[in-house]
Amino acid sequence: MKKTNILWSIVVIFAIILAFSPITILFLLSLNDSPALPLKNFPTTKWYEALFQFPGAMESIVNSLMVAGVTTLVAVVLGICGGYALVRTRFVGKSFFTGLLLMPMVVPYIIMGISLLSFLLRLGMEPSLITIIIGHILLAIPYATLVLTSRFIGFNISLEEAAMDLGADRLTTFRKITLPLIMPGIITAAILSFIISWEDVAMAVLLAGSQQTAPVFMFSLVTKLPKFVPILTAMSTIMFAFAIVLAILMRKAERFSIS
Amino acid sequence: MKIDVELKNVTKKYGEIVAVDDVSFAVERGQFFSLLGPSGCGKTTTLRMISGFETPTEGEIFIEGKPMTNVPPFKRPTNLVFQNLALFPHMNVFDNIAFGLRIKKVPENEIQKRVKEMLELVRLPGYEKRKISQLSGGEKQRIAIVRALVNRPAVLLLDEPLGPLDLKLREEMIVELKRIKREVGTTFIYVTHDQGEALTMSDKIVVMNKGKVVQIGTPMEIYEKPKSKFVADFIGGTNFFEGKYTDGAVEVDGLGKISIESGAHVSKKTLLLSVKPEKICIGKKLKKVDNIFDGKVTESFYQGRAITYKVLLENDSLITVVAPSYGMERVFGIGEKVKVGWNKEDARVIT
């Protein structure tokens, strides 16, 4: 018994080291004087200072925040509608549409991006942040819908009926009963949608106009101006911190909404 | 007497399936009214039509004299206690009970007062801040009942709320429900498949089968004077005998004559008799009983308060006898020869 416990601990610790070592090294390098290990003059903020002054860097992070924010909002709303429709209603071709809805999960992003680009160009839309948002919504919808579908499957419809029986109309019932009870699903869907948008390069590279998202900015910096790569360690750390803080906040909100 | 709920020729069809078939009945104010029947008999659908969650395909529903057929549930003067209780898990006891009052914009101090009254009614004072997940089965039942009652509905509808409780708790809740009913005086419509619950609590029972009303009456009428084979068998189980009528008795093939109470029966007509298991006495010798037959015990179940026997009669029919354990000499063993008998007024003519 004791032996297996130790063995499992070793496995878990190994997995954690494996998962976190690149990020840890990145974090250390972002505060390091030289662009490679060993540590020299540690810690220093020189890469962060360089980053803040680098044209387009901060702007791309702001763009990313905006794109991810709008994507999250739209994907969650559509996910609620989709989950509700798939669980609560009956319509012709439901299983076919369910399959179709989940398609973007298996199609490579780059292929989705190329087809969306040619489609949007044909419609006469110029590549911009809006086209990136459209692309990201497309990527996020299947995940948001899946999460909320499972939430609706576990939902006891009697609770809504009880509210209506006690005098609440449909809207009040949705606000006071349905929404609070699917909140954990909404939060999970929101985290997923945000992260999908936040980390995407493939789609954003194809759909970006003059305004870039942070991953696209980083990608172009690597390919075009290799000598500035060290500032990317600082930028990556900031991006990572954003994602972590967001995830923690949402988990907190989730726990708060359940209790 | 004032009529609180009235159904006139109500039919509910789901496609080709007829769930409720031409049902009519009237519930008087202040009555404890039960809809009793086996699962799938249409009793829950009937209740859901009264509460507004289903719309009748044909017919009309009146509550307090007003037509309600197309009024949505949130505008009806009824409140429903759900089968699965449907307490809101994200709210505490107080917020659950106050839900209906807050929707109706009742002033907060009035809400405080009424919730407190309700918790006292079900003997759970001080439970305001409890979470639903902290309540026991019986406590949840009580909260679900007062969450509906606090709105002072014209009619309280209950959909098999005692189903998931264990036997002892169920018996406690039956006593509790009768007390609550007595204290608030509201009209109750209670749906159940449990004839024991219906008989114990009701002023009036509607027995339903296959979507139709088969009998309406007081618990005693339903039990003692069943009008159909179904009611006789469904309520408490029974023993059937079939034979031709000849002056004051029914001649059963292979068994002999069963004397019955005199009535306007046509001679030579085939009659169906029902004899309830507890109306039959069993013993080695029987005296002062109108009908006595020989039999052989094939099964015996000791159940504490009573003993149930299966007895094979000479015409090869198997009857059920429930003998009280009071004054019992001993439990008859399997294969033992016994006499069974009943008085003529206990042989009820069904058809």
Chai-1 contact restraints between the chains, C-beta under 6 A:
chainA,res_idxA,chainB,res_idxB,connection_type,confidence,min_distance_angstrom,max_distance_angstrom,comment,restraint_id
A,S158,B,F82,contact,1.0,0.0,6.0,A-B,restraint_1
A,S158,B,N84,contact,1.0,0.0,6.0,A-B,restraint_2
A,S158,B,A86,contact,1.0,0.0,6.0,A-B,restraint_3
A,L159,B,A86,contact,1.0,0.0,6.0,A-B,restraint_4
A,E161,B,F53,contact,1.0,0.0,6.0,A-B,restraint_5
A,A162,B,F82,contact,1.0,0.0,6.0,A-B,restraint_6
A,A162,B,A86,contact,1.0,0.0,6.0,A-B,restraint_7
A,M164,B,P73,contact,1.0,0.0,6.0,A-B,restraint_8
A,M164,B,F74,contact,1.0,0.0,6.0,A-B,restraint_9
A,D165,B,P73,contact,1.0,0.0,6.0,A-B,restraint_10
A,D165,B,N79,contact,1.0,0.0,6.0,A-B,restraint_11
A,D165,B,L80,contact,1.0,0.0,6.0,A-B,restraint_12
A,L166,B,F99,contact,1.0,0.0,6.0,A-B,restraint_13
A,L166,B,G100,contact,1.0,0.0,6.0,A-B,restraint_14
A,G167,B,F74,contact,1.0,0.0,6.0,A-B,restraint_15
A,G167,B,G100,contact,1.0,0.0,6.0,A-B,restraint_16
A,G167,B,I103,contact,1.0,0.0,6.0,A-B,restraint_17
A,G167,B,K104,contact,1.0,0.0,6.0,A-B,restraint_18
A,A168,B,F74,contact,1.0,0.0,6.0,A-B,restraint_19
A,A168,B,I103,contact,1.0,0.0,6.0,A-B,restraint_20
A,D169,B,F74,contact,1.0,0.0,6.0,A-B,restraint_21
A,P180,B,H90,contact,1.0,0.0,6.0,A-B,restraint_22
